[in-house]
C-alpha cells in the first residue's frame, strides 16, 4: 500500500486536476485506488449533504466505490480559508477528525491512497493560540510520501523551493514534482523556468502538463489526456 499526499505551491495550482489524472493513470495500470480530500471549502447543498465539486470529480476517477462523505468528510459552504469557513458555522476542524477519515480510507485496502491537500503545504486547520494545527500535520502523522505540484507562473521558483524545504524539514519524502500550467495565460520564459526547477529541485519531475484549451474536450477528457503524461515508474509500485 502506498500513501501519496498531493500538495502545491499555492491555491488554484490544479491539485484536483492533477490528482484526478494521477488517479486515472493508476487505475488504468490496474491498481485499486482510493482517494481522500479531507477538507473542502466551497460546497453546495445537495439533499442532506454538502458536496464539493472537486471532491466529487476525484471520487469519479477512483475505483473503490467510496461515498462522497468518505472522500470528503469535512465540507464547508464558503469558498474561503477552511478554518475561517469553519468559524462561520461555529465548528472546529481537528487533526483527529482528519485522521479518523483517513483511517476509513485505509480500511479499503487499496493499492494506492491519494490524498489531495487544500491550498499550499502549510494550510491552517485552526489557529487557536494554544496550539495551531495545519493540514501538513496530518501528512506528517501519517508519514505520507508527498508529490509537489508547481503552478507554472511568475514566482514559482521561490514558491517551489520554499514548499520543498518545508516538506523536508517536516521529515517527509517529497518523491516527485509536477509542472502544471493551470492558467491559459502562457508563462514568459517557460522553458527556462522548467530548466531552473529541474536544477533546483532534487526529486524527479513526474510530469509536465500543458493548459488544455481544446474546446472540443470535456474536463473529463482533458484529465484522461493528462494522465498519459504522468510517469508512474517513479512510484516504484510492486
Residue frames as a rotation matrix with the C-alpha (Angstrom) as fourth column:
UNK 1
0.579 0.815 0.000 0.00
0.815 -0.579 0.000 0.00
0.000 0.000 -1.000 0.00
UNK 2
-0.619 -0.758 0.207 1.33
0.764 -0.642 -0.068 3.43
0.185 0.116 0.976 -0.97
UNK 3
0.441 0.727 -0.527 0.04
0.820 -0.565 -0.094 6.66
-0.366 -0.391 -0.845 0.54
UNK 4
-0.525 -0.586 0.617 0.51
0.812 -0.563 0.156 9.81
0.256 0.583 0.771 -1.52
UNK 5
0.222 0.527 -0.820 -0.21
0.663 -0.699 -0.269 13.36
-0.715 -0.484 -0.505 -0.40
UNK 6
-0.069 -0.160 0.985 -0.73
0.927 -0.375 0.005 15.89
0.369 0.913 0.174 -3.19
UNK 7
0.299 0.117 -0.947 0.24
0.569 -0.819 0.078 19.44
-0.766 -0.562 -0.311 -2.29
UNK 8
0.441 -0.080 0.894 1.02
0.826 -0.353 -0.439 22.53
0.351 0.932 -0.089 -4.33
UNK 9
-0.639 -0.765 0.084 2.93
0.707 -0.626 -0.328 25.77
0.304 -0.150 0.941 -4.35
UNK 10
-0.909 0.412 -0.056 -0.29
-0.345 -0.822 -0.453 27.74
-0.233 -0.392 0.890 -3.87
UNK 11
-0.135 0.940 0.314 -4.04
0.132 0.332 -0.934 27.62
-0.982 -0.085 -0.169 -4.29
UNK 12
0.777 0.526 -0.346 -5.53
-0.294 -0.184 -0.938 27.26
-0.557 0.831 0.012 -7.79
UNK 13
-0.241 -0.941 -0.236 -2.46
-0.812 0.062 0.580 25.31
-0.531 0.331 -0.780 -8.88
UNK 14
0.093 0.368 -0.925 -4.51
-0.857 0.503 0.114 22.46
0.508 0.782 0.362 -10.31
UNK 15
-0.683 -0.382 0.623 -4.30
-0.688 0.623 -0.372 19.99
-0.246 -0.683 -0.688 -7.42
UNK 16
0.144 0.826 0.544 -7.66
-0.389 0.553 -0.737 18.40
-0.910 -0.106 0.401 -8.25
UNK 17
0.733 0.095 -0.673 -6.88
-0.680 0.093 -0.728 18.17
-0.007 0.991 0.133 -11.96
UNK 18
-0.200 -0.915 -0.351 -3.51
-0.822 0.351 -0.448 16.54
0.533 0.199 -0.822 -11.31
UNK 19
-0.607 0.016 0.795 -4.82
-0.619 0.618 -0.485 14.28
-0.499 -0.786 -0.365 -8.52
UNK 20
0.511 0.844 0.164 -7.58
-0.461 0.430 -0.776 13.07
-0.725 0.320 0.609 -10.85
UNK 21
0.573 -0.367 -0.732 -5.07
-0.738 0.157 -0.656 12.48
0.356 0.917 -0.181 -13.66
UNK 22
-0.558 -0.813 0.166 -2.78
-0.790 0.459 -0.406 10.54
0.253 -0.358 -0.899 -11.34
UNK 23
-0.248 0.576 0.779 -5.72
-0.533 0.590 -0.606 8.51
-0.809 -0.565 0.161 -10.04
UNK 24
0.755 0.583 -0.301 -6.84
-0.542 0.295 -0.787 7.71
-0.370 0.757 0.539 -13.57
UNK 25
0.154 -0.789 -0.595 -3.33
-0.837 0.216 -0.503 6.71
0.525 0.575 -0.627 -14.64
UNK 26
-0.715 -0.440 0.543 -3.03
-0.687 0.587 -0.430 4.36
-0.129 -0.680 -0.722 -11.67
UNK 27
0.129 0.846 0.518 -6.46
-0.463 0.513 -0.723 2.82
-0.877 -0.147 0.458 -12.26
UNK 28
0.766 0.138 -0.628 -5.61
-0.643 0.184 -0.744 2.27
0.013 0.973 0.229 -15.93
UNK 29
-0.249 -0.908 -0.338 -2.46
-0.749 0.401 -0.527 0.48
0.614 0.122 -0.780 -14.75
UNK 30
0.183 0.492 -0.851 -4.70
0.044 0.861 0.507 -1.99
0.982 -0.130 0.136 -12.87
UNK 31
-0.891 -0.419 -0.172 -4.32
0.212 -0.051 -0.976 -0.55
0.401 -0.906 0.134 -9.39
UNK 32
0.244 0.906 -0.345 -7.02
0.854 -0.033 0.518 -0.25
0.458 -0.422 -0.782 -6.77
UNK 33
-0.752 -0.549 0.365 -7.05
0.403 -0.821 -0.405 3.45
0.521 -0.158 0.839 -5.87
UNK 34
0.299 0.782 -0.547 -8.83
0.953 -0.214 0.214 5.22
0.050 -0.586 -0.809 -3.02
UNK 35
-0.356 -0.371 0.857 -9.00
0.418 -0.884 -0.210 9.00
0.836 0.283 0.470 -2.75
UNK 36
0.174 0.327 -0.929 -9.30
0.980 -0.150 0.131 11.42
-0.097 -0.933 -0.346 0.13
UNK 37
-0.386 -0.211 0.898 -9.92
0.284 -0.953 -0.102 15.14
0.878 0.215 0.428 0.23
UNK 38
-0.502 0.174 -0.847 -10.23
0.849 0.284 -0.445 15.69
0.164 -0.943 -0.290 3.96
UNK 39
-0.188 0.383 -0.904 -11.12
0.460 -0.780 -0.426 19.37
-0.868 -0.495 -0.030 3.91
UNK 40
-0.582 0.062 0.811 -13.02
0.771 -0.274 0.574 21.27
0.258 0.960 0.112 1.21
UNK 41
-0.331 0.467 -0.820 -14.29
0.324 -0.760 -0.564 24.83
-0.886 -0.453 0.100 1.46
UNK 42
-0.567 0.261 -0.781 -16.74
-0.767 -0.514 0.385 25.82
-0.301 0.817 0.491 -1.27
UNK 43
-0.940 0.280 0.195 -19.61
0.298 0.952 0.067 23.34
-0.166 0.121 -0.979 -1.31
UNK 44
-0.542 0.840 -0.023 -23.22
-0.672 -0.416 0.613 23.15
0.506 0.347 0.790 -2.41
UNK 45
-0.452 0.503 0.737 -26.12
-0.586 0.455 -0.670 21.67
-0.672 -0.735 0.089 -0.51
UNK 46
-0.479 0.326 -0.815 -27.29
-0.637 0.510 0.578 18.50
0.604 0.796 -0.037 -2.26
UNK 47
0.310 0.660 -0.685 -30.07
0.203 0.658 0.725 16.91
0.929 -0.364 0.069 -0.25
UNK 48
0.992 0.049 -0.114 -28.67
0.118 -0.096 0.988 16.39
0.038 -0.994 -0.101 3.23
UNK 49
0.334 -0.943 0.007 -25.05
0.874 0.312 0.373 16.60
-0.354 -0.118 0.928 2.09
UNK 50
0.651 -0.342 -0.678 -22.61
-0.428 -0.903 0.045 19.39
-0.628 0.261 -0.734 1.38
UNK 51
0.634 -0.353 0.688 -20.89
0.653 0.721 -0.232 18.45
-0.414 0.596 0.688 -1.88
UNK 52
0.176 -0.693 -0.699 -17.63
-0.392 -0.701 0.595 19.88
-0.903 0.170 -0.395 -3.14
UNK 53
0.888 0.258 -0.380 -17.24
-0.432 0.191 -0.881 19.62
-0.154 0.947 0.281 -6.92
UNK 54
0.020 -0.958 -0.286 -13.52
-0.916 0.097 -0.388 18.87
0.400 0.270 -0.876 -6.69
UNK 55
-0.550 -0.178 0.816 -14.11
-0.643 0.714 -0.278 16.03
-0.533 -0.678 -0.507 -4.24
UNK 56
0.491 0.816 0.306 -16.92
-0.317 0.494 -0.810 14.70
-0.811 0.301 0.501 -6.44
UNK 57
0.700 -0.297 -0.650 -14.66
-0.675 0.022 -0.737 14.75
0.233 0.955 -0.185 -9.50
UNK 58
-0.383 -0.902 0.198 -11.90
-0.912 0.336 -0.233 12.99
0.144 -0.270 -0.952 -7.60
UNK 59
-0.254 0.363 0.896 -14.29
-0.483 0.755 -0.443 10.26
-0.838 -0.546 -0.017 -6.48
UNK 60
0.752 0.615 -0.235 -15.39
-0.476 0.261 -0.840 9.65
-0.456 0.744 0.489 -10.08
UNK 61
0.368 -0.694 -0.618 -11.85
-0.756 0.163 -0.634 8.63
0.541 0.701 -0.465 -11.11
UNK 62
-0.552 -0.529 0.644 -11.18
-0.814 0.510 -0.279 6.32
-0.180 -0.678 -0.712 -8.15
UNK 63
-0.168 0.465 -0.869 -12.34
-0.542 0.693 0.475 2.71
0.823 0.551 0.136 -8.16
UNK 64
-0.942 -0.169 -0.290 -13.13
0.144 0.576 -0.804 1.88
0.304 -0.799 -0.518 -4.53
UNK 65
-0.142 0.990 0.019 -16.82
0.483 0.053 0.874 2.85
0.864 0.133 -0.485 -4.64
UNK 66
-0.771 -0.211 -0.600 -16.44
0.634 -0.338 -0.696 5.49
-0.056 -0.917 0.394 -1.93
UNK 67
0.447 0.894 -0.014 -19.31
0.893 -0.445 0.070 7.69
0.057 -0.044 -0.997 -0.82
UNK 68
0.242 -0.344 0.907 -18.73
0.282 -0.870 -0.405 11.43
0.928 0.354 -0.113 -1.18
UNK 69
0.821 0.103 0.562 -18.83
-0.467 -0.446 0.764 11.78
0.329 -0.889 -0.318 2.61
UNK 70
0.783 -0.611 0.117 -15.96
0.437 0.674 0.596 9.26
-0.443 -0.415 0.795 2.83
UNK 71
0.177 -0.709 0.682 -13.92
0.885 -0.190 -0.426 11.10
0.432 0.679 0.594 0.21
UNK 72
-0.556 -0.295 0.777 -14.59
0.094 -0.951 -0.294 14.50
0.826 -0.090 0.556 1.79
UNK 73
-0.142 0.522 -0.841 -15.68
0.916 0.392 0.089 14.27
0.376 -0.757 -0.534 5.44
UNK 74
-0.208 0.027 -0.978 -15.14
0.611 -0.777 -0.152 17.97
-0.764 -0.629 0.145 6.25
UNK 75
-0.392 0.210 0.896 -17.21
0.850 -0.289 0.440 20.01
0.351 0.934 -0.065 3.80
UNK 76
-0.359 0.167 -0.918 -17.78
0.540 -0.765 -0.350 23.75
-0.761 -0.622 0.185 4.27
UNK 77
0.566 0.744 0.356 -20.04
0.715 -0.228 -0.660 26.06
-0.410 0.628 -0.661 2.29
UNK 78
0.884 -0.146 -0.443 -17.93
-0.232 -0.962 -0.145 29.20
-0.405 0.231 -0.885 1.94
UNK 79
0.708 -0.653 0.269 -15.07
0.633 0.419 -0.651 29.12
0.313 0.631 0.710 -0.58
UNK 80
0.606 -0.547 0.577 -12.55
-0.609 -0.786 -0.105 30.72
0.511 -0.288 -0.810 1.78
UNK 81
-0.549 -0.836 -0.009 -9.77
-0.586 0.393 -0.709 29.52
0.596 -0.383 -0.706 4.08
UNK 82
-0.141 0.584 -0.799 -11.20
0.225 0.805 0.548 26.39
0.964 -0.102 -0.245 5.73
UNK 83
-0.608 -0.101 -0.788 -10.56
0.782 0.098 -0.616 27.46
0.139 -0.990 0.019 9.32
UNK 84
-0.929 0.326 -0.175 -12.41
-0.285 -0.933 -0.221 30.73
-0.235 -0.155 0.960 8.68
UNK 85
-0.391 0.810 -0.436 -15.25
-0.531 0.188 0.826 28.91
0.751 0.555 0.357 6.92
UNK 86
-0.302 0.230 -0.925 -15.47
0.599 0.800 0.004 26.59
0.741 -0.553 -0.380 9.92
UNK 87
-0.907 -0.073 -0.415 -15.56
0.384 -0.549 -0.743 29.53
-0.173 -0.833 0.526 12.34
UNK 88
-0.783 0.620 -0.045 -18.54
-0.574 -0.693 0.437 30.95
0.239 0.368 0.899 10.44
UNK 89
0.159 0.856 -0.493 -20.59
-0.399 0.512 0.761 27.86
0.903 0.075 0.422 11.26
UNK 90
0.314 -0.040 0.949 -19.25
-0.943 -0.129 0.306 27.55
0.110 -0.991 -0.078 14.81
UNK 91
0.997 -0.076 0.007 -17.22
0.074 0.989 0.125 24.43
-0.016 -0.124 0.992 14.30
UNK 92
0.306 -0.952 0.025 -13.60
-0.789 -0.238 0.567 23.48
-0.533 -0.193 -0.824 14.79
UNK 93
0.752 -0.188 -0.632 -11.53
-0.365 0.680 -0.636 21.38
0.549 0.709 0.443 12.41
UNK 94
0.554 -0.551 0.624 -9.45
-0.635 0.205 0.745 18.96
-0.538 -0.809 -0.236 14.42
UNK 95
-0.348 -0.787 -0.510 -6.47
-0.931 0.355 0.087 16.90
0.112 0.505 -0.856 13.39
UNK 96
-0.723 0.121 0.681 -8.16
-0.237 0.882 -0.408 13.88
-0.650 -0.456 -0.608 14.98
UNK 97
0.363 0.932 0.010 -11.18
-0.216 0.094 -0.972 14.25
-0.907 0.350 0.235 12.68
UNK 98
0.407 -0.311 -0.859 -8.97
-0.913 -0.161 -0.374 14.41
-0.022 0.937 -0.350 9.60
UNK 99
-0.659 -0.752 0.013 -7.02
-0.751 0.658 -0.049 11.34
0.028 -0.042 -0.999 10.72
UNK 100
-0.352 0.629 0.693 -10.18
-0.203 0.672 -0.712 9.38
-0.914 -0.391 -0.109 11.50
UNK 101
0.660 0.607 -0.443 -11.41
-0.522 -0.053 -0.851 9.88
-0.540 0.793 0.282 7.95
UNK 102
0.036 -0.747 -0.664 -8.09
-0.960 0.159 -0.230 8.62
0.277 0.646 -0.711 6.63
UNK 103
-0.695 -0.225 0.682 -8.35
-0.522 0.811 -0.265 5.52
-0.494 -0.541 -0.681 8.81
UNK 104
0.295 0.888 0.354 -11.60
-0.176 0.415 -0.893 4.70
-0.939 0.201 0.278 6.99
UNK 105
0.623 -0.173 -0.763 -9.82
-0.782 -0.128 -0.610 5.14
0.008 0.977 -0.215 3.65
UNK 106
-0.458 -0.889 0.006 -7.07
-0.886 0.456 -0.081 2.77
0.070 -0.043 -0.997 4.76
UNK 107
-0.287 0.420 0.861 -9.68
-0.399 0.765 -0.506 0.15
-0.871 -0.489 -0.052 5.65
UNK 108
0.721 0.564 -0.401 -10.48
-0.564 0.142 -0.814 -0.16
-0.402 0.813 0.420 1.93
UNK 109
0.201 -0.760 0.618 -7.03
0.104 0.644 0.758 -1.75
-0.974 -0.088 0.208 1.46
UNK 110
0.985 0.109 -0.137 -6.33
-0.105 -0.254 -0.961 -0.05
-0.140 0.961 -0.239 -1.84
UNK 111
0.419 -0.884 0.207 -3.01
0.895 0.363 -0.260 -0.36
0.155 0.294 0.943 -3.62
UNK 112
-0.734 -0.599 0.322 -2.65
0.559 -0.801 -0.215 3.42
0.386 0.022 0.922 -3.58
UNK 113
0.340 0.775 -0.533 -4.33
0.913 -0.409 -0.011 6.05
-0.226 -0.482 -0.846 -1.42
UNK 114
-0.512 -0.470 0.719 -4.25
0.674 -0.739 -0.003 9.56
0.532 0.483 0.695 -2.83
UNK 115
0.194 0.509 -0.838 -4.92
0.862 -0.496 -0.102 12.47
-0.468 -0.703 -0.535 -0.50
UNK 116
-0.051 -0.149 0.988 -5.49
0.683 -0.727 -0.074 15.86
0.729 0.671 0.138 -2.10
UNK 117
-0.577 -0.243 -0.780 -4.48
0.772 -0.476 -0.422 18.71
-0.269 -0.845 0.462 0.16
UNK 118
0.651 0.725 0.225 -6.02
0.756 -0.645 -0.107 22.18
0.068 0.239 -0.969 0.24
UNK 119
0.935 -0.338 -0.108 -4.20
-0.328 -0.939 0.100 25.38
-0.135 -0.058 -0.989 -0.57
UNK 120
0.231 -0.932 -0.280 -0.46
-0.604 0.088 -0.792 25.00
0.762 0.352 -0.543 -0.08
UNK 121
-0.296 -0.459 -0.838 1.64
0.238 0.814 -0.530 22.92
0.925 -0.357 -0.132 2.29
UNK 122
-0.919 -0.154 -0.364 1.03
0.385 -0.138 -0.913 24.92
0.090 -0.978 0.186 5.46
UNK 123
-0.305 0.894 0.327 -2.76
-0.079 -0.366 0.927 25.21
0.949 0.257 0.182 5.30
UNK 124
-0.859 0.015 0.512 -4.19
-0.510 -0.131 -0.850 26.07
0.055 -0.991 0.120 8.76
UNK 125
-0.455 0.762 -0.461 -6.87
0.529 0.648 0.549 23.78
0.716 0.006 -0.698 10.17
UNK 126
0.781 0.610 -0.132 -7.29
0.525 -0.527 0.668 26.01
0.338 -0.592 -0.732 13.19
UNK 127
-0.096 -0.827 0.554 -5.29
0.281 -0.556 -0.782 28.91
0.955 0.081 0.286 14.58
UNK 128
0.893 0.429 -0.137 -6.07
0.219 -0.149 0.964 28.74
0.394 -0.891 -0.227 18.28
UNK 129
0.496 -0.726 0.477 -3.47
-0.718 -0.651 -0.245 30.44
0.488 -0.221 -0.844 20.45
UNK 130
0.574 -0.265 0.775 -2.76
-0.567 0.554 0.609 27.25
-0.591 -0.789 0.168 22.41
UNK 131
-0.411 -0.720 0.560 -1.70
0.009 0.611 0.792 25.05
-0.912 0.330 -0.245 19.53
UNK 132
0.220 0.436 -0.873 -2.35
-0.873 -0.311 -0.376 25.95
-0.435 0.845 0.312 15.88
UNK 133
-0.118 -0.231 0.966 -2.65
0.170 0.954 0.249 22.90
-0.978 0.193 -0.073 13.64
UNK 134
-0.185 -0.100 -0.978 -2.09
-0.875 -0.436 0.210 22.53
-0.447 0.894 -0.007 9.92
UNK 135
0.851 0.497 -0.170 -3.05
-0.511 0.709 -0.486 20.02
-0.121 0.501 0.857 7.25
UNK 136
0.166 -0.884 -0.436 0.65
-0.578 0.271 -0.770 19.27
0.799 0.380 -0.466 6.94
UNK 137
-0.394 -0.260 0.882 0.49
-0.905 0.277 -0.323 17.89
-0.160 -0.925 -0.344 10.50
UNK 138
0.602 0.684 0.411 -1.84
-0.543 0.729 -0.417 15.20
-0.585 0.028 0.811 9.18
UNK 139
0.790 -0.368 -0.490 0.57
-0.342 0.399 -0.851 14.28
0.509 0.840 0.189 6.38
UNK 140
-0.248 -0.925 0.287 3.40
-0.778 0.013 -0.628 14.13
0.577 -0.379 -0.724 8.93
UNK 141
-0.158 0.240 0.958 1.47
-0.873 0.419 -0.249 11.99
-0.461 -0.876 0.143 11.42
UNK 142
0.749 0.528 0.400 0.52
-0.263 0.791 -0.552 9.50
-0.608 0.308 0.731 8.69
UNK 143
-0.157 -0.978 0.135 4.01
-0.168 0.162 0.972 9.51
-0.973 0.129 -0.190 7.13
UNK 144
0.738 0.514 0.438 2.82
0.351 0.262 -0.899 10.04
-0.577 0.817 0.013 3.57
UNK 145
-0.466 -0.796 0.387 5.02
0.765 -0.142 0.628 10.49
-0.444 0.589 0.675 0.53
UNK 146
0.248 0.519 -0.818 4.49
0.132 -0.855 -0.502 13.92
-0.960 0.016 -0.281 -0.99
UNK 147
-0.228 -0.226 0.947 4.09
0.973 -0.021 0.230 14.99
-0.032 0.974 0.225 -4.61
UNK 148
-0.259 0.020 -0.966 4.52
0.306 -0.946 -0.102 18.73
-0.916 -0.322 0.239 -5.17
UNK 149
0.329 0.423 0.844 2.55
0.944 -0.119 -0.308 20.46
-0.030 0.898 -0.438 -7.92
UNK 150
-0.562 -0.574 -0.595 4.31
0.483 -0.812 0.327 23.56
-0.671 -0.104 0.734 -9.17
UNK 151
0.607 0.794 0.031 1.97
0.579 -0.415 -0.702 26.18
-0.544 0.444 -0.711 -10.58
UNK 152
-0.291 -0.824 0.486 3.94
0.934 -0.134 0.332 27.46
-0.209 0.550 0.809 -13.57
UNK 153
0.741 0.446 0.502 3.65
0.513 -0.858 0.005 31.21
0.434 0.254 -0.865 -13.19
UNK 154
0.010 -0.742 0.670 5.81
-0.139 -0.664 -0.734 34.14
0.990 -0.086 -0.109 -12.11
UNK 155
0.069 -0.073 0.995 7.13
-0.970 -0.237 0.050 33.40
0.232 -0.969 -0.087 -8.62
UNK 156
0.867 0.407 -0.287 7.04
-0.360 0.910 0.205 29.62
0.345 -0.074 0.936 -8.96
UNK 157
0.060 -0.914 -0.402 10.77
0.089 0.406 -0.910 29.16
0.994 0.019 0.106 -8.31
UNK 158
-0.677 -0.263 0.688 10.55
-0.572 -0.399 -0.716 30.72
0.463 -0.878 0.120 -4.86
UNK 159
0.241 0.875 0.420 7.24
-0.970 0.202 0.135 29.00
0.034 -0.439 0.898 -4.07
UNK 160
0.722 0.023 -0.692 8.54
-0.225 0.953 -0.204 25.60
0.654 0.302 0.693 -5.17
UNK 161
-0.276 -0.933 -0.232 11.78
0.059 0.225 -0.973 25.81
0.959 -0.282 -0.007 -3.20
UNK 162
-0.588 0.114 0.801 10.10
-0.767 -0.393 -0.508 27.06
0.257 -0.913 0.318 -0.01
UNK 163
0.534 0.842 0.070 7.46
-0.836 0.514 0.192 24.34
0.126 -0.162 0.979 -0.24
UNK 164
0.508 -0.423 -0.750 10.05
0.000 0.871 -0.491 21.64
0.861 0.249 0.443 -0.83
UNK 165
-0.563 -0.805 0.187 12.22
-0.155 -0.119 -0.981 22.85
0.812 -0.581 -0.058 2.04
UNK 166
-0.247 0.563 0.789 9.22
-0.965 -0.213 -0.150 22.90
0.084 -0.799 0.596 4.41
UNK 167
0.748 0.537 -0.390 8.22
-0.543 0.833 0.105 19.35
0.382 0.134 0.915 3.42
UNK 168
0.183 -0.784 -0.593 11.74
0.200 0.620 -0.759 18.03
0.963 0.020 0.270 4.00
UNK 169
-0.660 -0.413 0.628 12.10
-0.454 -0.446 -0.771 19.97
0.598 -0.794 0.107 7.28
UNK 170
0.166 0.824 0.542 8.90
-0.986 0.119 0.121 18.25
0.035 -0.554 0.831 8.42
UNK 171
-0.413 -0.497 0.763 10.63
-0.616 0.770 0.168 14.89
-0.671 -0.401 -0.624 7.95
UNK 172
0.531 0.689 0.493 8.74
-0.040 0.602 -0.798 13.67
-0.847 0.404 0.346 4.88
UNK 173
-0.562 -0.658 0.500 9.89
0.447 0.267 0.854 12.43
-0.696 0.704 0.144 1.49
UNK 174
0.363 0.560 -0.745 8.96
-0.498 -0.559 -0.663 14.68
-0.788 0.611 0.076 -1.41
UNK 175
0.009 -0.401 0.916 9.26
0.306 0.873 0.379 12.00
-0.952 0.277 0.130 -4.04
UNK 176
-0.446 -0.110 0.888 8.41
0.894 -0.017 0.447 13.96
-0.034 0.994 0.106 -7.20
UNK 177
-0.420 0.383 -0.823 7.19
-0.033 -0.912 -0.408 17.24
-0.907 -0.145 0.396 -8.62
UNK 178
-0.096 0.488 0.868 4.76
0.961 0.274 -0.048 18.01
-0.261 0.829 -0.495 -11.41
UNK 179
-0.913 -0.167 -0.371 4.87
0.052 -0.953 0.300 21.15
-0.404 0.255 0.879 -13.54
UNK 180
-0.192 0.930 0.313 1.31
0.934 0.272 -0.234 22.27
-0.303 0.248 -0.920 -14.17
UNK 181
-0.976 -0.011 0.216 0.14
0.106 -0.897 0.430 25.11
0.189 0.443 0.876 -16.39
UNK 182
-0.514 0.809 -0.285 -3.02
0.751 0.264 -0.605 25.96
-0.414 -0.525 -0.743 -14.50
UNK 183
0.118 0.523 -0.844 -3.77
-0.004 -0.850 -0.527 29.16
-0.993 0.066 -0.098 -16.43
UNK 184
0.668 0.187 0.720 -4.48
0.690 0.205 -0.694 29.78
-0.277 0.961 0.008 -20.09
UNK 185
0.909 -0.414 -0.051 -2.07
-0.414 -0.879 -0.238 32.70
0.054 0.237 -0.970 -19.92
UNK 186
0.669 -0.699 -0.253 1.33
0.480 0.666 -0.572 31.40
0.568 0.261 0.780 -21.00
UNK 187
0.761 -0.498 -0.416 4.25
0.293 -0.309 0.905 31.93
-0.579 -0.811 -0.089 -18.65
UNK 188
0.792 -0.577 -0.200 7.09
-0.550 -0.532 -0.644 34.04
0.265 0.620 -0.738 -20.01
UNK 189
-0.204 -0.975 -0.089 10.36
-0.874 0.223 -0.433 32.13
0.442 -0.011 -0.897 -20.32
UNK 190
0.729 0.621 0.288 8.56
-0.684 0.655 0.320 28.88
0.010 -0.430 0.903 -19.54
UNK 191
0.757 -0.453 -0.471 11.36
0.175 0.835 -0.522 26.58
0.630 0.313 0.711 -20.75
UNK 192
-0.257 -0.898 0.357 13.98
-0.174 -0.321 -0.931 28.46
0.951 -0.301 -0.074 -18.75
UNK 193
-0.036 0.324 0.945 11.87
-0.982 -0.189 0.027 28.19
0.188 -0.927 0.325 -15.60
UNK 194
0.937 0.326 -0.129 11.40
-0.313 0.943 0.110 24.45
0.157 -0.063 0.986 -16.14
UNK 195
0.353 -0.889 -0.291 15.15
0.251 0.390 -0.886 24.06
0.901 0.240 0.361 -16.56
UNK 196
-0.362 -0.469 0.806 15.77
-0.596 -0.548 -0.587 26.05
0.717 -0.693 -0.081 -13.37
UNK 197
0.427 0.613 0.665 13.34
-0.904 0.301 0.303 23.90
-0.015 -0.731 0.683 -11.39
UNK 198
0.900 -0.132 -0.414 14.97
0.010 0.959 -0.284 20.75
0.435 0.251 0.865 -12.72
UNK 199
-0.092 -0.995 0.038 18.29
0.122 -0.049 -0.991 22.05
0.988 -0.087 0.126 -11.40
UNK 200
-0.454 -0.105 0.885 17.00
-0.684 -0.595 -0.422 23.35
0.571 -0.797 0.198 -8.06
UNK 201
0.457 0.684 0.569 14.63
-0.884 0.424 0.199 20.55
-0.105 -0.593 0.798 -7.01
UNK 202
-0.539 -0.824 0.176 16.45
-0.804 0.565 0.183 17.30
-0.250 -0.043 -0.967 -6.18
UNK 203
-0.250 0.505 0.826 13.49
0.044 0.858 -0.512 15.00
-0.967 -0.091 -0.237 -6.80
UNK 204
-0.866 -0.150 0.477 12.45
0.443 0.212 0.871 13.91
-0.231 0.966 -0.117 -10.32
UNK 205
-0.564 0.710 -0.422 9.83
-0.756 -0.649 -0.081 15.61
-0.332 0.273 0.903 -12.43
UNK 206
-0.538 0.443 0.717 6.86
0.169 0.890 -0.424 13.28
-0.826 -0.107 -0.554 -12.73
UNK 207
0.099 0.599 0.795 5.01
0.981 0.076 -0.179 15.17
-0.167 0.797 -0.580 -15.47
UNK 208
-0.849 -0.222 -0.479 4.88
0.129 -0.967 0.219 18.44
-0.512 0.124 0.850 -17.35
UNK 209
-0.188 0.918 0.349 1.26
0.903 0.301 -0.305 19.33
-0.385 0.258 -0.886 -18.03
UNK 210
-0.915 -0.060 0.399 0.08
0.284 -0.800 0.529 21.93
0.287 0.597 0.749 -20.50
UNK 211
-0.509 0.835 -0.208 -3.05
-0.324 -0.410 -0.852 24.02
-0.797 -0.366 0.480 -20.26
UNK 212
-0.774 0.273 0.571 -5.55
0.587 0.650 0.484 22.06
-0.239 0.709 -0.663 -22.32
UNK 213
-0.569 0.516 -0.640 -7.60
-0.299 -0.855 -0.424 24.69
-0.766 -0.050 0.641 -24.16
UNK 214
-0.963 0.254 -0.091 -9.21
0.013 0.381 0.925 22.44
0.270 0.889 -0.370 -26.79
UNK 215
-0.541 0.810 0.227 -12.91
-0.819 -0.446 -0.361 23.43
-0.191 -0.381 0.905 -26.61
UNK 216
0.101 0.594 -0.798 -13.96
-0.693 0.617 0.372 20.06
0.714 0.516 0.474 -28.02
UNK 217
-0.473 -0.356 -0.806 -12.63
0.264 0.815 -0.515 18.25
0.841 -0.456 -0.292 -24.95
UNK 218
0.725 0.677 0.128 -14.60
-0.010 -0.176 0.984 17.93
0.689 -0.715 -0.121 -21.72
UNK 219
0.291 -0.607 0.740 -12.85
-0.944 -0.309 0.117 18.31
0.158 -0.732 -0.662 -18.38
UNK 220
0.656 0.007 0.755 -13.02
-0.298 0.921 0.250 14.52
-0.694 -0.389 0.606 -18.01
UNK 221
0.909 -0.316 0.271 -11.32
0.391 0.426 -0.816 14.10
0.142 0.848 0.511 -21.40
UNK 222
0.519 -0.740 0.427 -8.60
-0.467 -0.664 -0.583 16.62
0.716 0.103 -0.691 -20.50
UNK 223
0.375 -0.340 0.862 -7.85
-0.859 0.221 0.461 14.72
-0.348 -0.914 -0.209 -17.31
UNK 224
0.806 -0.036 0.591 -7.55
0.150 0.978 -0.144 11.48
-0.573 0.205 0.794 -19.30
UNK 225
0.790 -0.564 0.240 -5.13
0.161 -0.186 -0.969 13.17
0.592 0.804 -0.056 -21.71
UNK 226
0.356 -0.659 0.662 -3.05
-0.829 -0.550 -0.102 14.48
0.431 -0.513 -0.742 -18.80
UNK 227
0.711 -0.029 0.703 -2.95
-0.464 0.731 0.500 11.01
-0.528 -0.682 0.507 -17.24
UNK 228
0.910 -0.347 0.227 -0.94
0.409 0.658 -0.632 9.78
0.070 0.668 0.741 -20.21
UNK 229
0.472 -0.750 0.463 1.80
-0.204 -0.604 -0.771 12.31
0.858 0.270 -0.438 -19.40
UNK 230
0.573 -0.193 0.797 2.45
-0.820 -0.134 0.557 11.01
0.000 -0.972 -0.235 -15.87
UNK 231
-0.138 -0.748 -0.649 5.49
-0.518 0.613 -0.597 8.82
0.844 0.253 -0.472 -15.26
UNK 232
0.783 0.560 0.269 4.23
-0.531 0.379 0.758 6.13
0.323 -0.736 0.595 -12.88
UNK 233
0.446 -0.677 -0.585 7.60
0.401 0.736 -0.546 4.38
0.800 0.009 0.600 -12.78
UNK 234
-0.406 -0.625 0.666 8.70
-0.284 -0.607 -0.742 6.97
0.869 -0.491 0.069 -10.20
UNK 235
0.313 0.630 0.711 6.26
-0.891 -0.065 0.450 5.47
0.329 -0.774 0.541 -7.70
UNK 236
-0.714 -0.679 -0.169 8.02
-0.603 0.720 -0.344 2.08
0.356 -0.144 -0.923 -7.63
UNK 237
0.231 0.880 0.414 4.77
-0.952 0.292 -0.088 0.16
-0.199 -0.374 0.906 -7.44
UNK 238
-0.792 -0.497 0.354 5.14
-0.457 0.868 0.196 -3.59
-0.404 -0.007 -0.915 -6.98
